[in-house]
Amino acid sequence: MQIDQKMCDITVVHISGDITLNQGGDVLLKDKIQSLLQQGAKKIVLDLGGVAYVDSAGLGQLVQIHATTKNQGGALRLANTTKKLKDLLVVTKLVTVFDSYESEKEAVASFN
Amino acid sequence: MDARLQVTDSSGRRLVTLDKPVFLIGRRTAADLQLVNADVSREHAEITNDGMRYLLRDRGSRYGTFVNGEQITERPLEHGDRIRLGRTDAIELVFMTDGSSSTHISGLRDIGSDADLRQMAAILNGLRALGSGRVLEEVLTLVLDSALDVTKAERGFIMLARPDGELEFKTARGRGRITLPGTSFTTSAKIPREVFQTGESRIVGDLMEGNLAGMHDGTIAIGIRHVLCVPLNVNPMATEQNIKPHIIGVLYLDGRERTTILSQQTRSSLEAFATQAALAIESARLYAESAEKARIERDLLVAAQIQQALLPTGSFETSFVDLAASSVPCRTVGGDFFDYLDLGARGFGFGLGDVAGKGAPAALLAAAVQSNFIAQAPVSGDPADTLTRVNNALLRRAIEARFATMFHGVVDVDGNLSYCNGGQEPPLVLARNDGISWLEEGGPVLGLLPGATYAFDRVKLEPGDLVVICSDGVTEARNAAGEEFGRERLIEAMAGCHGTKPDSALERLFGAVRKFSQGTPQGDDITGLVLRYRGRPN
């Protein structure tokens, strides 16, 4: 899994690869968001366009970082979620937990 | 007078007899001693024997020939001379004569003990070759006793590096094959550390001499003055790919009297010995680790048996329903479970769940969710109430980012099915004429969201209707091409099963998954439950 980020008022984090237990992507993601929050980031957009697969551990972690961000007075929004991930969110009925947007641009705009 | 060369190179240490009037040393295959090294010329040097003495002559080699560190063109050899070819330390040649009266001033040479050490090295080598299951302590003791016997040192210690790189006493032996009591000993702290860091042996002839005394007060106080310390260097052969070259610790010998401890000969023999010892120690250590691994595997097998025992039997019937269920973990233990229970007037309760993750952590959580479910179901008003309670119970024992999905249904004698789906792959209801519907109403996965709300729905089952619940290991089972089994194939597999016995329907489903995946290893546990409503009993 790879993580790239852009920092300004709104932090956009690009993720590519799998978010899975086996490849440690879930922990990597958690550490990344935690360090962003420590640096004072409040508005975070997670661009998941490059994410091919999310397993249950990855899904759990997505919910976890969403809650952590909220608890610290911030907000986490998803952009570019793939069909596969959307289906997973629907089945697990977690789709209402997240604010998801079709593109990074829309997600960023939603903060203004 | 017979003479030999003791050759130490990457293939080990061996003795080569100088049995020809002109003995050629070089890189070419025709040489009497062929040495493969970039610093060795094709015809590097020769040793001639005129019956009186042995003469070493450089054959115009590119990088020169050295005796005891001095470059030579021609030099008569004496017992114990060290020959170096070129710049490399990778090859060491020591000239030895049999039955030579030692002319060395030290008088400390001891060919006998050298031979003993070589013999010990061979024994250790044998031990290792056998892949011996000897315990580490035994190997360490054997190594120290042999070293003490030969060097006549008084005390011997093996210090091995901990993961943090600090040396720690592993075994301490005294002369006469006794184990020294205690876990820490008065030795030099500096010498072992230096030997460990540099990989170079140290002989300290007298701790009182030079500037050393100040640093070794403790050691001198107990009268120890002479120290020999060699690295335990693991330098495996190419075939032993599971072991990497590294220094695992040091062998430390000391004593109050000057003994063979101080001889160069002892030192170089002990170095060779230490290399074998290091390998034997490392093998014993690896063996212990693999034994530990085997123990964990045994534990897991027992855990798997317990897990299967925690699940109810895979087939059950009441007067109005019957069911079949089965769970196949992808590892030894899995994170899926199913359970069912009689809820009296409310009917017959059943559930199937799947915990995020795999292996032992998932199995533990699965057991917790399952027991929670069984505890909560009888005291709940409806399936949504049950899952709300299970969700809260899991949140109270919050395990970060771990969650479970679960489907729970209750069917009464009239075929009224009420159910709640907590983030589980929707179960399928197979009605007459292959009519399909999905059981989707419910709430989010369990154990993640405080205050999550769960809803339940009701469906009327007719006699012969089947409820088919499976974990996502079924719908996400993959074939060699990476395709998923999916819901369409699930529907296909169930076609025509209306009214059939649950166990044959379940077998049909699992058979379809097997046929689809064609032996492709599955990444998830596969669990299924089929329930049939048989109609109101007469």
Boltz contact constraints between the chains, C-beta under 6 A:
constraints:
  - contact:
      token1: [A, 21]
      token2: [B, 357]
      max_distance: 6.0
  - contact:
      token1: [A, 56]
      token2: [B, 356]
      max_distance: 6.0
  - contact:
      token1: [A, 57]
      token2: [B, 356]
      max_distance: 6.0
  - contact:
      token1: [A, 57]
      token2: [B, 357]
      max_distance: 6.0
  - contact:
      token1: [A, 60]
      token2: [B, 356]
      max_distance: 6.0
  - contact:
      token1: [A, 60]
      token2: [B, 401]
      max_distance: 6.0
  - contact:
      token1: [A, 60]
      token2: [B, 402]
      max_distance: 6.0
  - contact:
      token1: [A, 60]
      token2: [B, 403]
      max_distance: 6.0
  - contact:
      token1: [A, 61]
      token2: [B, 401]
      max_distance: 6.0
  - contact:
      token1: [A, 63]
      token2: [B, 448]
      max_distance: 6.0
  - contact:
      token1: [A, 64]
      token2: [B, 401]
      max_distance: 6.0
  - contact:
      token1: [A, 92]
      token2: [B, 423]
      max_distance: 6.0
  - contact:
      token1: [A, 92]
      token2: [B, 445]
      max_distance: 6.0
  - contact:
      token1: [A, 93]
      token2: [B, 423]
      max_distance: 6.0
  - contact:
      token1: [A, 93]
      token2: [B, 443]
      max_distance: 6.0
  - contact:
      token1: [A, 93]
      token2: [B, 444]
      max_distance: 6.0
  - contact:
      token1: [A, 94]
      token2: [B, 444]
      max_distance: 6.0
